[in-house]
């Protein structure tokens, strides 16, 4: 049964990010009284490598565009650091949300896995603070986790009941977060939904991923290394993630469930390469495709939420390429 979201107060913690800002706009269009709580600190530092410092400007541009989109859609933005318990409680007491969505995470990219204190603060301290306010106050707590919690060795297709053996620090933090949410449910009877989201791609991204890096190398006139692109890729477009999360909030059938949210099928690296060669006629590559990813089952999301990813690969690639053309250094792009 669907929920009437008209004027329902909803707080998105970390809602200024890649996924969160799109979800906030979608909820606003459904009539919800949605509020974004974000420290707006999702920008990159320079790497020290002049060939790769375009990442910083791209991240800054992505963050600025996301804020502009929120403001243009009249979504209130509360520039609050959710790691600060008192400040977060003060703001939540004013908003009085019936639903809290936790999307906060450490700065994405290659440095995330090597800064345990930063990752802990953004992933778990913000979650602890949000959970502590939410117990006894909310109808639903939605926690955004990752399919990375399964680890690389889970037998395919990976269902929600598969053992979780995360290898990366960021994935281990998310799995720890899931256990915290479940503990609050057990101790305080707090209703929850845990969403395990696959690798997300799309425009206005702050995520360094194999597909995004491959596109940027192509724009810069480099020869991308096929070894950075798996033979079979687990991907889900940000628009499909937002639509799926909207169903999580909307459907009572998702309450007290852990549900995978990712692409229905793996995408062949060769198919991605063919799509790029359609836009980059002179594209030259080196190396060979890396090993493939394991398939994640979305049967539960299909059954409970009618989840159905709809973004065609070709259209998604065009959107990402066109966005990056506006932020990589001028004069070097080769896209048709």
C-alpha positions in Angstrom: 0.0 0.0 0.0 1.3 3.4 -0.9 1.9 6.2 1.6 0.4 9.7 1.1 3.5 11.9 1.2 1.6 15.3 1.0 3.2 17.6 3.6 5.0 14.7 5.4 8.2 16.1 7.0 11.2 14.1 5.8 14.9 14.8 6.7 17.7 13.6 4.4 21.0 13.5 6.3 23.7 13.9 3.6 21.0 14.9 1.2 23.2 17.3 -0.7 25.1 14.4 -2.3 24.9 12.6 -5.7 21.9 10.5 -4.8 20.4 12.6 -2.0 19.8 15.8 -3.9 17.9 13.8 -6.6 15.8 12.0 -4.0 15.0 15.3 -2.2 13.7 16.8 -5.5 11.6 13.7 -6.2 10.1 13.8 -2.8 9.4 17.5 -3.1 7.6 16.9 -6.3 5.5 14.3 -4.5 4.4 17.0 -2.1 6.6 16.0 0.9 7.9 18.6 3.3 11.5 17.5 2.6 14.6 19.0 4.3 18.3 18.4 3.4 20.8 18.3 6.2 24.3 18.5 4.8 27.6 20.1 5.7 28.1 20.8 1.9 31.7 19.6 2.2 31.7 17.2 -0.7 34.5 18.6 -2.7 37.8 17.0 -3.6 41.3 18.1 -2.7 44.0 18.2 -5.4 46.0 15.1 -5.9 49.3 16.8 -6.5 49.2 15.3 -10.0 48.6 18.0 -12.6 47.2 15.4 -15.0 44.5 14.4 -12.5 43.6 17.7 -10.8 40.6 18.1 -13.0 38.9 15.8 -10.4 38.8 18.7 -7.9 37.1 21.1 -10.2 34.7 18.4 -11.4 33.7 17.6 -7.8 33.3 21.3 -7.0 31.1 21.8 -10.1 29.0 18.8 -9.2 28.5 20.0 -5.6 27.6 23.5 -6.8 25.1 22.2 -9.4 23.4 19.9 -6.8 22.9 22.9 -4.5 21.6 25.0 -7.3 19.1 22.2 -8.2 17.9 22.0 -4.6 17.4 25.7 -4.4 15.6 25.9 -7.7 13.2 23.3 -6.5 12.7 25.2 -3.2 14.1 22.4 -1.0 15.4 23.8 2.3 19.1 23.2 2.9 20.4 23.1 6.5 24.1 23.5 6.5 24.7 21.4 9.6 27.5 18.9 10.3 25.7 15.7 11.3 28.8 14.6 13.2 27.9 17.3 15.8 25.3 15.7 18.1 23.8 18.8 19.6 23.6 20.7 16.3 21.9 17.8 14.6 19.4 17.3 17.4 18.6 21.0 17.5 17.8 21.0 13.7 15.8 17.7 13.8 13.8 19.1 16.8 12.8 22.0 14.5 12.0 19.9 11.5 10.3 17.1 13.4 10.6 14.6 10.5 8.4 11.5 10.4 10.9 9.8 8.1 14.7 10.1 8.3 16.9 9.0 5.4 20.6 8.5 6.2 22.8 9.0 3.1 25.8 10.6 4.8 29.2 9.1 3.9 32.8 10.0 3.8 34.2 11.9 0.8 34.1 9.5 -2.1 37.1 8.5 -4.1 40.5 6.8 -3.7 41.3 8.5 -0.3 38.2 7.2 1.4 39.6 3.7 2.1 42.8 5.1 3.5 41.4 7.5 6.1 39.7 5.4 8.8 39.0 8.3 11.1 37.3 10.3 8.4 35.3 7.4 7.1 34.2 6.5 10.7 33.1 10.1 11.4 31.0 10.6 8.3 29.5 7.1 8.1 29.0 6.0 11.6 29.1 9.0 13.9 26.5 10.7 11.8 24.5 7.5 11.9 24.7 7.2 15.6 23.5 10.8 16.1 20.6 10.3 13.6 19.5 7.0 15.2 19.6 8.4 18.7 17.2 11.3 17.8 15.0 9.0 15.6 14.2 6.4 18.3 10.7 7.1 19.4 10.3 10.0 17.0 10.0 8.6 13.5 7.8 6.3 11.5 10.6 5.0 9.4 14.4 5.2 9.3 15.9 4.5 5.9 19.6 3.6 5.8 21.5 3.6 2.5 24.1 0.9 2.5 26.0 -0.7 -0.3 26.1 -4.1 -2.2 29.8 -4.0 -1.3 28.9 -5.4 2.1 28.7 -8.9 0.4 32.4 -8.8 -0.5 33.8 -10.1 -3.8 33.4 -13.8 -3.2 29.7 -14.2 -2.5 28.1 -16.8 -4.9 25.9 -15.2 -7.6 23.2 -14.2 -7.9 23.7 -12.5 -4.5 20.5 -12.3 -2.5 19.9 -10.4 0.7 20.4 -13.5 2.7 23.9 -14.1 1.5 26.7 -13.9 4.1 28.3 -10.4 4.3 32.2 -10.4 4.2 33.2 -6.8 3.3 36.8 -6.4 2.3 37.1 -2.6 1.8 37.0 -0.2 4.8 34.1 1.8 3.4 32.0 -1.4 2.9 32.9 -2.6 6.4 31.7 0.7 7.8 28.4 0.4 6.0 27.9 -3.2 7.3 28.6 -1.9 10.8 26.0 0.8 10.2 23.4 -1.9 9.2 24.0 -3.7 12.5 23.5 -0.4 14.4 20.2 0.1 12.6 19.1 -3.4 13.4 20.1 -3.0 17.0 18.0 0.1 17.4 15.1 -1.7 15.8 15.5 -4.5 18.4 16.0 -2.2 21.4 13.5 0.5 20.6 11.1 -1.1 18.1 12.2 1.5 15.5 10.9 0.8 12.0 13.6 0.7 9.4 14.5 -0.1 5.8 18.1 -0.9 4.8 18.8 -0.3 1.1 21.9 -2.0 -0.3 22.8 0.2 -3.3 25.0 -1.0 -6.2 27.7 1.2 -7.9 25.9 4.3 -9.0 26.7 6.4 -12.1 25.3 9.4 -13.8 25.9 13.2 -14.2 26.9 15.4 -11.3 28.7 12.6 -9.7 31.4 12.9 -7.0 32.2 9.2 -7.4 35.5 8.0 -9.0 34.4 4.9 -10.8 35.8 2.8 -13.6 33.2 4.0 -16.0 33.5 7.7 -15.1 37.3 7.5 -15.2 37.1 5.7 -18.6 34.9 8.5 -20.0 37.2 11.3 -18.7 40.3 9.6 -20.1 38.5 9.5 -23.4 37.6 13.2 -23.2 41.2 14.1 -22.3 42.5 12.3 -25.4 44.2 9.6 -23.4 44.2 5.9 -24.2 42.1 4.3 -21.5 43.3 1.1 -20.0 40.7 -1.7 -20.4 42.1 -3.3 -17.3 40.3 -0.6 -15.3 37.0 -1.8 -16.7 35.6 -5.2 -15.6 34.4 -7.6 -18.3 31.0 -7.5 -16.6 30.1 -4.4 -14.7 27.5 -4.0 -11.8 26.0 -0.6 -12.4 22.8 1.3 -11.6 22.0 4.8 -12.9 21.3 7.5 -10.4 17.8 8.1 -11.8 16.9 4.5 -11.2 18.3 4.6 -7.7 16.2 7.7 -6.9 13.1 6.1 -8.3 13.8 3.0 -6.2 14.4 4.9 -3.0 11.2 6.8 -3.6 9.4 3.5 -3.6 11.2 2.5 -0.3 9.7 5.6 1.3 6.3 5.2 -0.4 5.6 1.5 0.2 4.8 0.0 3.6 6.0 -3.4 2.1 9.6 -2.2 2.5 9.3 -1.7 6.2 11.8 -3.7 8.4 13.4 -5.2 5.2 16.9 -5.3 3.8 16.6 -4.9 0.0 19.2 -4.8 -2.8 18.9 -1.8 -5.2 21.1 -2.1 -8.3 21.0 -3.0 -12.0 18.9 -5.9 -13.0 21.7 -7.4 -15.1 25.4 -7.0 -15.4 26.6 -4.8 -18.2 29.3 -6.2 -20.5 32.5 -4.0 -20.5 32.5 -4.5 -24.3 29.0 -3.0 -24.5 30.2 0.1 -22.6 33.2 0.4 -24.8 31.0 0.2 -27.9 28.9 3.0 -26.5 31.9 5.1 -25.9 33.3 4.5 -29.4 30.0 5.8 -30.8 30.9 9.2 -29.2 34.7 9.0 -29.5 35.3 7.9 -33.1 39.1 7.9 -32.7 39.2 6.2 -29.3 42.2 3.9 -28.8 42.6 1.7 -25.7 45.3 -0.4 -24.1 45.2 -3.7 -22.2 42.4 -6.1 -21.7 39.2 -6.2 -19.7 39.6 -7.2 -16.0 37.6 -10.0 -14.4 33.9 -9.7 -14.1 31.7 -8.7 -11.2 29.3 -11.1 -9.4 25.6 -10.6 -10.2 23.4 -9.1 -7.4 19.7 -10.2 -7.3 17.1 -7.5 -7.3 14.2 -10.0 -7.2 13.1 -8.8 -3.7 13.0 -5.2 -4.9 11.0 -6.2 -7.9 8.5 -8.2 -5.8 8.0 -5.7 -2.9 8.6 -2.4 -4.8 7.9 -3.1 -8.4 11.5 -1.9 -9.0 12.4 -1.8 -12.6 15.6 0.1 -13.8 14.7 1.9 -17.0 17.8 4.0 -18.0 19.2 2.7 -21.3 23.0 2.4 -21.3 23.3 4.5 -24.5 21.2 7.4 -23.1 23.0 7.2 -19.7 26.4 7.3 -21.4 25.4 10.4 -23.4 24.3 12.2 -20.2 27.5 11.5 -18.4 29.7 12.4 -21.4 27.8 15.7 -22.0 28.1 16.6 -18.3 31.9 15.9 -18.1 32.5 17.8 -21.3 31.4 20.9 -19.4 33.9 20.4 -16.5 37.1 18.9 -17.9 39.8 21.3 -19.2 38.7 23.1 -22.3 40.3 22.5 -25.7 41.0 18.8 -25.1 37.7 17.1 -25.5 37.2 14.8 -28.5 33.6 13.7 -28.1 31.4 13.9 -31.2 
